[in-house]
Amino acid sequence: MQHVLNGYRGMTLLVNLNWDRILYLATIAVALWAGAFVGSL
């Protein structure tokens, strides 16, 4: 159980440190999807 909690804490730290990068990649992915969707109309 302690190992799971430590892993979760590490994952949370990683997400907190890279939150802006994750958001940046998600924004690009949504923009590409939206462009493809509009282009297929």
N, C-alpha and C positions, 0 to 999 in steps of 0.2 A: 504493500500500500504506500509506503514511504517513497519507493522508487517511482510509482505512478505520480505522486504529488510533486516530486522533484522534476520529473519530465514535463508535467503540466506547467510548473513554474518557469522552467526553461523555455517552453513554447510561448508562454505569455510574454516573457521578456523579449524573445525574438520578434514576436508580432509587434510589440510596443516600439522596438527599435526600428523596424522596417515598415511601419504602418504607412508612411508617405509613399514608399516604393510600391507597396501592394496596391494602394489607391491609384497611383500613377499607371501601373500595368492594367488595372481593372478599367480605368478610364479609356486607355488606348484600345482595349479589347472591345468595349461597348461602342466606341466610335467606329471601329472597323466593322463590327456587326451591323451597326446602323447604316453605314455606307453601303455595305453589300445588300442590305434589305431594300434601301431606296433604289439602288442600281438595278435590282431585279424586278421592280414594278413596271 
